[in-house]
Amino acid sequence: GSAINWLERNLKLLEAHGNSYEIAIVAYALMMSRSSSAESAFSLLTRHARSEGGYTYWAKEKVPLPPSKTENQKQFSLPRLPYKYDSSNIETTAYALMVYNARKEIMLESIVKWLNAQRLTDGGWASTQDTAWAMKALIEYTNSNRLRDVSGLTVSIEATALSGHTKTIHVNRQNLAQLQKIEIPHAWGTVKVQAKGAGFAILQMTVQYNVDRPRFQTQPPVPAFDLITKAIFHGRNQSHISYSSCQRWTNVNESVRSGMAVLDVT
């Protein structure tokens, strides 16, 4: 159609001035439409890939490797904190993965590895939109590589807080899409994980706690919102609480408007 023709005509402009997100989404569109310029767009996409430490991704700027530390010759994964441009980087890499997967290119696993390392919440990434595209890309990768046919894993979990007990999770074709949870009460210390078998599975640890001092809060990589809250106690014995909140977008150097945003009051 006319939209594809316009993209094809402006591919040189994209090569000269386009960012990774624009290049990835155009490469995906041209591939899906079987455009004669799809190969040129893929070549441009490949040149913008970033690779480090066994990970491959597309981003506005370099993204730190997943944090870890070594103690007593053992590798420990540390909490993954938010980074600048998280949502954009994840969505961009998801588009790139779909292009690479459809072409059956090499280095798919290093892209999948990076995407999975960027998870920030249970089953999700930085925002709604990048989560949707990351899930789509990973599902396509799973289906095209027939991972369901080779999945049979036994995962053993030991934790300092479990007092010598070992929890075991079995992952197979019957429960591959099922979310399995283990609760570690009064969590402290370390968690040791050992997996045996064949296939792929995601193990993620989520810790939630409350703080009452701003200095203990996890600060955003880029201040983008201003939030003012007010609580009014009323009713019998002041047992009712009414909350009011006022929020505004402050990162106007990046964009005049915020785009989609969600305020969660819990």
N, C-alpha and C positions, 0 to 999 in steps of 0.2 A: 504494500500500500504506500501511500504518500508519506506516512511517518517513517517507514523503513528507508525510503529513498532519501528523505531528509537526513537521516542518521548516516547513511552511506556517503552522502555528499560532504558532510561535516566531520568525517573521521580524521582528516588531517588537522582540523582545528582542535579536535579532542586530543590528538597526539601532542600538539604544541602546548595546550593550556589546560587540559583536563586533569582532574584529580582521580585518585584510585576508585572512589565510589562511582563517579560518572563513567569511567572506563569499564568497570565491572558490569554495571547495569546495561550499558550499550552492547558489550560483548555477549551478554546473555540474550538480549533482545534479537540481535542479528543471528545468533546461533539458532534460537527458537523459530525464527522466520526463514531459516535456510538461505540466508542472504549470501550473495557472492563475495561480500566483504567480511564475512564471519571470520575467515582465516586471518585477515589483517588485524581485526579487532582482538582476536585471541593472541596474536603475537604481541600486540601492545599491552594486553593484560599480563602476559608472562613477564614482560620487562619491568612491570611495576610490583612484582612479587617481592616480599621480604622473607628471608630465611635465616634462622639462627637456632642453634641448639636442638635441631631435629624438628623444628616447627616452621611452617610456611603460612604466611598471612598477607593481607593487603590492608594498609592503614595510611592515615594522613602523616603519621610520624612513627618512629620506632616505638614498639611496645615492649616493656620489660618482660623478661622470661618469668614463668611461674615461680613465685618465691619459695625458697627452700633453705635448709641449713643441714650441716653434717655434724653429728655428735657421736663419738665412739665408733667411728667408721660406719655409721648408719645415716641414711638420707631421710630427712623429715620434711614433709610439705608444710608450708605455712599458709595462713589465711590469704585469700586472694582479695585484695582491696580494689575499689573502683579506680579506673585510669581515665585519662583524658581521651575523649572521642570513642569511648567504649562502644556505644550503640552503633555508630557509623562504621567502625572497624569491623564489628561482628557481622553486620548486614552485608558489607562489601565482600568479606571473605566468604560468606554464604553464597552470594551470587557467583563468585569465582569457583567455588567448589562444584556448583551445579554445572558450570561450563566444562570444567575439567572432567567431571564424572561422565557427562554425556559424551565426551570425546574419548573416554577411556584412557586418559592420560596417566602418566606416572606421577609420583609424589602426592597421590590422593591421601595417603595415611597421614602425612605430615600436616596437611590442611585440616583433616578431621581431628587430629590430635590438638591442634591449636584452638579450634572452635570449642572442643570439649573443655579445654583448660580455662576458657573465659566465662564459664557459668558463674552466675552470681547469686541465684536463688534456687529453690527446689524446682527442678525441671525447667528453669528459665535462664535468660541471659540479662542484659542490661535494661531492656525495655520491651514493650509488647511487639513492636514491629520487627526488631532484629531477632527476637525469639521465634516469631512465626517463620521467618526466612531461614534461620539456622536449623529449625526443626525440619523444614521441608528439604533442605539440602542434605541433612544427615539421613533422613528417611530414604531419599533417592539413592544415596550411597549404600545404605544397608540393603535395599532391595536389589540393586544392580550387582552387588558383590556377593549375594546369596549368603549373608552372614547368619541368617536364621538356621541354615542347614548345618553349620559347624559349631553352634553354640552349646557348650556343656562345661560350665564352670562351677567350682566349689570355692567359696570365698570364706576364709576364716578371719575373724576379727577379735583381737585382744586389746584391752584398754586398761590403763592403770586404775581407773575408777571401777572396773568390773571385778576386782579382787580375785584374780586368777582364773576367772571363768572365760571360756571361749564361745563366741557366738558364730554360728555357721549359716551361710546363705548359699542356696543352690540356684543356679541360673541355667535353664534349659529351654528347648523350643516351646514347651507348653506355657512357661511363665515369663518369656522373654520381655513382653510388654508390660509386665506387672511391676509396680513400684513396691519394693520390699524395704521395710524400715526396721532399724534397731535403735532403741533408746538407751542412752548411757546416762543414768541419773547422777546428779551432782558431779558433772564432768570435770576432770582435772588431769594433769599429766599428759601422757601421749596415747596414741591409738596405733596399733600395729595391724597391718592388713597383709594377708597372703592369699594369692589366687592360684588355683591349679586347674588345668583343662585347656580347652580351645574355644576361641570366639572372642567377642567383645562385650563389655559391660561397663557401665559408668557407676563409680562409687563416689559419693559426695558426702562430706560432713558439714552439717549446719549447726552453728552455735548461736543461741539468742540470749541476750542479757540486757538489762536496763541500767541506765546511768542517770545520775541526777546532777552532774556537773558538765558544763560545755567542754571542758578540757579533756574529758574522757570520750567524747563523741568522735566517730569516724568522719573526718572532714572530706568533703567532695574534692576531686582533683581540680575542678574549676568552679568557683562560686557562681551559681547561675540563678538561684531563687532566693528571695527574701520572704520569710514567713513570720508572721506575728500572731500569736495565739492568746486567748483570754478565757479563763475558766470562771464561771459564776456559780457559786454554791447557793442552793435555795431549797425550799420545801422543809418538811419536818426534820429536825435535827440536821439540817443542811445535807440531807442525804441525796439530793438531786444535783446533778452537775450539767450545766449548759456550756458548751464550747462554741466559741466563735473564732474564725481564723481569717486572716487576710494574707494573700500570697501574691507575689509579683515577680516577673522575669527581670533579671538584672544583667545578664550576659549579652548586652546589646551590641558589643563589639563583634560577637560571633553571628548574631542574627537579630533582626528587629523583633521577631516573635519567637516564642519557645517551641511551637509545634505541639504535638500531643503530650500531655502531662497528666499524671494521676496523683491526687492527694489522698493518702490513706490515713484515716483517723482510727486508732485502735485503743 
